[in-house]
Amino acid sequence: MTHLAKLRIPSILKWVSSNISENHLGSSKWILWQSRTFPMAQNPRYYSTKRTVQTEKCELLDETSSANSKKVVKFSLATRKAAQAALLDYLHSTRSIQFVDAENMSKNSPHFLEKLLKRVENEGDIGRAISRFLRYHPINEFEPFFESMGLKPSEYDPILPRKLMFLSDDDLLLENYHVLCNYGIARKKIGMIYKEAKEVFRYDSGVLSSKLKAYEELGLSQSTMIKFIVHSPYLLIENVNLEFVQVLEKLKSFGMEISWIEQNLLDGITYNWRQMLGLLCLFRKMGCSEEQLARLIIEHPGIIFEGSGDRTLSLIGFLLKFGSTVNQMRLLFLQFPQIQVGKFVLNLRQCFMFLNEIEMEVTEVGKIVCTHALLLGSCTLKKTNSLLSNLNVGKKRLRKLVLENPQELKNWVLGTKVEPLPESREELKSKFQKSKFLLNLGFAENSEQMKSAIKVFRGNGVELQERFDCIVKAGLNQKDVFGMIKVSPQILNQKKDVIQMKIDFFVNDLGYPLSSLVKFPSCLSYTMQRVELRLSMYNWLKEQGAVDPKLSLSTIIASTEKLFEEQYINHHPSGPQVWQDLKKKIYSV
């Protein structure tokens, strides 16, 4: 069965409630955003049949609907009207379907009608052609019937009766359909009731009417019940739905009229009153007074009506995971901004992702989420990369800014102009140290070359000097190292011990002279695995006489892997295999 009455209250509601009851509110774990799923459907049940249909004597319309067809055929209004008239005549006069039902089926089943027109599109008189076609080719009447109820072909195809073709074979379906129509429910909306509560259409005579009457006896008018039934078809299943009645009574006690509740129900949405009742009880458990809860719902009806409250439950669960207290959450809701709950949750999640992307510590993220949830949920932030670029800062400084004053986030929302931040003291000091280091190396002050080097270098002047000195101490003179830095300044962006390790590996393990680095300083920028792999492969090819023995280091190491394979490795039949073997050996260490 497919209906919301059979759903249990989502596990998150139980989890949130138990956390509040047990005061188990703290958590410092890193949270990943999780979407909750609800069991909405099981296998559809098919109708039984009163008699066997000789399908070999009938030709079914089995073409795909125009919505799914690659070739879209357009028919004129006159053609469609002629087809509708012919279908109406067939359903009413030939098949003895009530005129109102037949008319609704012929006028409100465009996909079925288009399939029918495709069968006779080359005929002159469309109306006569369709009448003749229907005379010899009985149709599955459930197709236009379900479509006229507001269901799409993709929705009704899986639930078509297996062995029935004629509506007259299903008395219960038609009787309950007519009860709903006579009650005042629009025919095009009955499809939603069928989707969510098929059991309603299997009731014996008089059962459905008695259920409708039972709700009216509670003081609900017929017009009110029509709207509630469309939005909550499962209300017609089993006895009077107590959770539904309790929610209405609770809202009425807050001073809300039934008409106000109706206004907040969205078309095409079904509501889970059990979950909504559970959420109202949860707010009371959080310490909200009746007056506070009434004001909250009146000012922010989406708290319970958006997704039957599941957006709100997601928000509460998210805050609990970060260690928010009951008092913090209650204050958040009592100060809730004029924004949809779903949008608030989305903003909060995006802010969390922003804090994650700037590599803020878990505990710090938790503190900000707990103490500034209202701010985070109200801000639709720009993308992290855009902020880093527009502010002209790194992640470290951005983290510091947010930690010192989270209110800065308000200045970085979509639609605002973000100006670059002035340089910090640390940045000015670092730039001065870098400038001093470069001047000592012989760079001309304020030259373009010097400005470019300052942008490339990472680290302060002291660190850069240490890295420079370690290359000199390896056995090279300062002039040569200065030349190396001018050609490949990025080699000084590595830590001192990494540079020392690479030089030692290049000279002692691979056996190359230190002077080779002067000619190709970028060699120190590559990983040791890459250098070892390329040189090992080159040495093997050299031994096989398959490569020029005087290739430069830059050619061997700097060329792309694809180019290296095409120009050198593939020139020897065993080259590719040796290459793969070396890869496994070197990269597995």
N, C-alpha and C positions, 0 to 999 in steps of 0.2 A: 504494500500500500504506500501511496505517496501523499502524505499530509503532515502538517506541522504539529498536529495534536499528539502524534506518536513520538515526537522528539523529546528527549530528555533535556533538562536545562543544560546548556553547554558546560563542559567541564571547567571552563575558565571561571564561570560564576561560582561553582562549588569551591574551586581553588581559592578565588579571591575571598569568598566568605569565610573559609576555614583559616586563611591567613590573618584576617581581621580578628576572628574569634580568638585565635591562639596568640595574637599579637606577634606573629612570626613575620616581621616586616623587613628585616635587614637582609641585604644580599649585595656582595661586592663582586659577583661573577660578571664576566663580560657577556653581555646579552646579544644574541642575534635575533633580529626581528622574525617572528614566526606568525604565519597566517593560520587561522583556525578553520577547519573544515567541519561541516555538519552533514550527517547522513541524510540526504534529501530524497533518495529514490531507491526502490528495489525493482526487481523484474516486474514489468507490467503484467496484469492479469487479463486474460482474454474472455470474451463472452462465450457462454455455451450456445448451442444451436438447437433449434427445434426440428429441423429437417436437413437432409443432405442436399447440397446444391450441386447439380450436374454441371461442373465447371467446363466440361468439354463442349457444352451447348452454348456457353456464354463467352464472349470475348471481353476481357477486362481492359480498361484503359490503363496501360502500364508504362506510358512514356513518362520521363522525368518532367517535373513542372518547369515552367518558364524561368523560375528563380534559379534553378540549378542547370538549366540548359545552356550550352555554349552558344546556340543560335537563338537570339531573341526575336520573336515574331510580333509585330505590332498590328493590331486590328483596329479598324475604325470604330467610332462610337455606334454608328448605325449597324455595323456587323455584330457588335457585342449585344446590342439591344435585341436584334433578331435571334441571336443565340439564346439569350436569357428567356425570351418569350417561348421559344421551342422547348427549352429545358423545363420551364414552369408548366407548360401544357403537359409534358410527359409525366412529371412528378405528380401533378394533381389529377389529371384526367386518366392517365394510364395506370399509375401506381397508387392512386387513391390516397395520397398524402394530403393532409389538411392544407387548404389554400394558403393560409398565413405562413405555414412552415415551408411549403413549396416555393412561395414567393421569396422568402428570406434566403433559402438555399440557392435559388437561381441568381439573385442579385448580389449576394455576399460571398461568393466562392470564385474569385477571379482566376486563381491558379487552375482550378478544375475546369473552368469554362475555357481557358486558353488551351488546355490539353484537348478538350473536345473540339475546339475550332481547328486545331492542327490536323484532325482526322478528316476534315471536310473542306479545307481552305481552298481547294481548287474547284469547288462546286460553284455554280452561278447563284442559285437561290439558297443562301445560308440557312434560313429558317427551315425550309423544306428538307434540305440536305441533312440537318441535324435530326429532324423528326424521323426521317427515314433510317438514319444510322441507329438511333435509339430504339427503333422498332425491332431491329434485328441484333442489336448488341446491348444487352442489359448492362447497366453500370453498377458499380459499388456505391450505393447511396450513402454510405457512411462517410465517404470522402467529402462531397459538397456539404453534408450535414455538419461534420466537425469543423470544416473551414468556415462555415457561416456562423459558428459559435465563437470565432475569433482565434482558432488554432491555425498555426502555419503548417504546411505540408510536412516539414521536418519534425513537427511536434506530434501530428496525428498518424503519420505513417507507421511508427512502431506499435501503435495501440489499435490499429484496425483489426476487427474481429477476423479470425482465421477462416471461419467457415460460413460466415454470414455476408450477404450482399444487400439485403432489403431491410429497411428500417422497420417494416411491419413485423419482422421476426423478433424484434426486441421490444416487447411491450413495456417493460419496466423502465428502460432508457427513455422512451418517449413520454411515459406518464410523469416521471420525475422532472423531465425537461419542461413539460407543460406546467407543472406546479411552480417551478421557478419563474417561467415566463409570466404566468398569471399573477404571481406575487409582485411583479413589477421589475424584475431584474432584466436588464438589456440583454438581448439574445447574444450579442457579440462578446459579452463578458461572461457568459456561462461556460465558455471554453476554459477560462482560468479555474473555475470551480471544478470542472471535470479533471483538469491536470492535477490539482492539489487534493481532491477528495472524490475519487471515482466511486467510493462506496455509496455516496449519496444517490447515485443513479441506479443502484441495485435494491433500493428500499421497496418494500411491499406497499401496496396501495394504502394511502392515508398516513404513513409513517412520517414522511417529510413535512407534510402540512402540520402534523402535531408538534414537530420540533420547532417550526417557525412560531407556532402559537405559544409554545412554552416560553420563548424569549419575550414575546409581546406581553405576556402575563407578568413579566418582571418590570414592566413600565417602559419598554423600548418600543418606539413607534415602528410602523412598517417601513417608512422611508429611511429611518435610522438603520434598521436591520439590513436593508438592501445594501447599503454601503459597507457595513461591517462584514456581511457574508462575502461580498466580492473581494475584500481585502483579507479575509480569514475564513476560507471555505471550510476548514476543519471544524468550525463551530457547529456545523450541521452533523458532525459524526458523534455517535453515542449520545449521552445525555447533555444537559445544559453545561457549558464549559464554565466551571467555577472560577478559574483564573481570570477569564475574560470579564466575568461579572465583578470580581473583586477589584480589578484594575479600574473599571468604570466607576465603581463606588468610591474608590480611593481618590480618583481624579475629581469626581463630583464633590467630595468632601473638601477638596482644595478650592472649590468655588468655580470649577470649570464646567461649562455647559456641554451637553452632548454635541451640539453644533460645533463647538470649538475643537472637540476631539476629531469630529469628521473632517474639519478643515485641514488637519495635520496628517491625514492619511493620504499617501501618494498613490496615484493610479498605477496599476501593474505591479504593485508590491504586496506581498502577503506578510502578515504580522504574527509574531509568536507572543501571545499574551502571557504565557507562563513565564517566559524570559523577562518580559517587561515587569511582571509582578515581582519576580525575584530581584530585579534591579532596584525597584522601589524599596523593598525590604532591606536591601543591602545599604542603601543610603541612610535608612533609619539606624541600622547597625553601626554605621560610621559616625553616628552622633548628630545627624541633621534633625532639627526639630520639625514638627509638622508645618509650621509657618515657613521655615527656611526651605523645606522641600517643595512646598507649594509655589513659593516665589521662583525657585530654580526652574521648575517645570514650565511655569507660565512664561518666564523670560526666555527659556531655552528648551522648547518642546523637543528638539532633536536629541536631547539627552536620552529620552526613552523611545522616540519614534524612528530615529535613524537606525535602520537595520534591527528594529525591535530592541535597541539598546546594546547591540553587540559592539558598536564603535566605542561606546562608553566603557564597556567591560574591557575592551582592548586597552584603552587608556589607563584604567585602574590597574590592570595586570602589568602593564609596562612600568608604571610608577612603582608598584610594589617590588618588582624585580630589581629596581635600582635602590631600594631601601627607603622609599618615602613612608612617612608615618601616616596614621589615620588623620591626625590633625592637619597635616600638610595637604592631604588630598581633599579633605572637607573644605578647607580655605580656598583651594584651587577652584572647586566647583561653585562655591559661593561668590567668587569673583570672576566667574567664567566670562570670557569676552563674547561679543556678538559675532560669532563665527560658527560655521557648521562643525559638529563634533568630529566628523570624518576629516575635515580640513585641518582641524587642530591636531589630530593624531598624526596626520601626514607631515605637518610642519615639525612636530616634535621628533618624529623619526628622522626627518632630513637634518635637523640640528644635531641629533645624535650621530648620524653618519658624518656630518661635518667635523664634529669633535674627534671622531674616530680617524678621519682622513688627515687631520693635522697632528695625529699621533699623541693625543692627550692620554695621560695615565688613566686606568680604569677607575681608581678611587676619585680622581678629580672629575671625571665625567659624571660619576654617581652624585657627587656633591652638587654640581651645577644642575643636573636634572631634578634633584630633590628640592633645591632652594629656588630655582628659577624656571620651574615647569611652565608657569603662566607666560613668561617671556618667550620661551622656546616654542610653545604651541601657537603663539601669536605672530611669529616671524616666518615669512617665506623667504629663506636665505637664497642668495645667489650661489652658483656652483663654486666649490672649493677652489678649483684651478683659476676661475675668474677672479675670485677675491685675492688670491695670492698674487696674481698678475696686476690687478688694479691697485692694490695697496702697495705693491712693490716690496713685499716682505717675504721672508721664509717661514716655514712652519713653526720654528722655535719662537720667533718673535710674535707670531699670530697667537700661539698658545698662551704666551705670557700676557698678551693684551686681553684675551678672553678671561683668563683666570683673575686678572687684576680688576676687570670691570666687565662682567657679562652683559651689561646694558649696551655695550658697543655693538652687539648683534643687531640692534634696531636700526643701526646706520648702514647695514649691509644687506638689506632686503631687496627683493626684485623691484625695479622701478626707481631706485635711488641711484644717484651718481656717486661713485666711490672714487675719492681722490687718493693719490699716493701718500703714504705717511712720511713725515720727515724722518731723516736718519736718526737712529738712537745713539746714545753715548757710546755703546759698545761698537756699533757700526762705524762711527767716526773714528774711534780709537783703532779699530781693526784696519780701516783704510789708511790711517796715518802710519801704522806699523808696516803695512804692505808697501806703501810709498817709500818709506825709509829703506826697506829691504831692497826694493828695485833700484833706488838711487845708488845704493852701495854696490849693486851689480853693474852699474854703468848706464842705466836707462836715463834718457834725457827727461828732465822734469816737465810734467804736464804734456808730454808728447802723446800722440795717438797710440803709439806702441805701448807706452806705459799704462794708459787708460784701459787699453784692451787687456793687458796682463792682469791688472787689478781685478777686472771682472771675472777672469778665468780662475784665478787662484782662490782656493778654499783654505781657511785657517788664518791665524794671525801672523804677524811678522816674525815673532819668535819661532813659531812652529815651522814656517817656511825656511827660516835660516838654518834650523836644525836639519831639515831634510836636504837642503843644499849642501851643508857641511858633510853629511854622511856620504854623499856621492863623491865629494872631494877626497874624503878619507879612504875611499875604496881604492884610490891610486890615480885619480885624474887631477889635472891642474885646474885652477879656478877659471882660467880663460876658456878651457874646453867645456867645462860645466856650464859657464855662462852662455856659451853658444848653444849648448843642448837645450837650455831653458828657453832661449829665444825661439828655437824651432818647435819645441814641444813643452810649453809651460805646464800642461796638465800632469806631467810626471811628478810635480811637487804637491799634487793634491792627495797623494797617497801617504799613509803613515810611515814614519822613519823606519820601523822594523820591517815593513813590507818592502820598501825600496832596497834595504840591505839584503833581505832574503832573495829578491829577484836577481840582484847583482851577483850574489854568491852562487846561485843556481846557474846563471848564464855562463859565468867564468869557470867555476869548479866542476859542475856536473855536466854541462854541455861542452866545455873545453874551448870556448871562444875567447879571444883576447879582449881585454877591457876597452881597447881602442875602437872596437866594433860599435860600441854604444855611442861614441862620438859621432860616427857616421849615421847611425840610425837610433837616435834617443827614444823614439816612440816605442821601441821594443819594450821599454820598461812599463808601458801603459797596458800591454796585453797580459792575459793570465799566463801563469807558468805552464799550465796544461796545453794551451794553444801553441806557445813557443816550442815546447818539447815535441808536440805532435807534428808540427810543420817541419821542424828540423830533422826529426827522426825519419819522416817520410822522404824528405829531400835527400838525406844521406843514403837511404836504401835505393832510391832511384839513381843516384850518382854511382853507386856500386854496380848497378845493372846497366850503366851506360845509357840510360833513357832520358837524361836531362843534362842541360848545360852545367858543367861543374863550377862555373863562375857566377852563378846567380847571386844578386845582392840580397842581404838580409831583409830589406824592405819588401822586395818582390816575393820572397818566400813567406814572410809572416803577415804582411799587410793586405795581400790580395784576398778577395772574397773566397769563401770555400768553393762556391760553384766554379769560379774562374780557375782556382787551384786544381780542382779535379779535372776540368776540361783540358787545360793546357799542359798538365804534368802527369797526374795520376793515371788518367785513362790512356796515356801513350804506352803503357806497359800492360800486357794481358793480365798479369797477377796484381797490378797496382790497386784496383778497387778492394780486393780481398785483404791485402796487406794493410791498406788504409783503415778498413773496418776493424781489423785485429788490433792495430795500434790504438785506435780510439777506445776500444774496450779495455785494453791494458792500462792506458794512461788515465782515463777518466774514472776507472773503478777504484783507483787508489785513494 
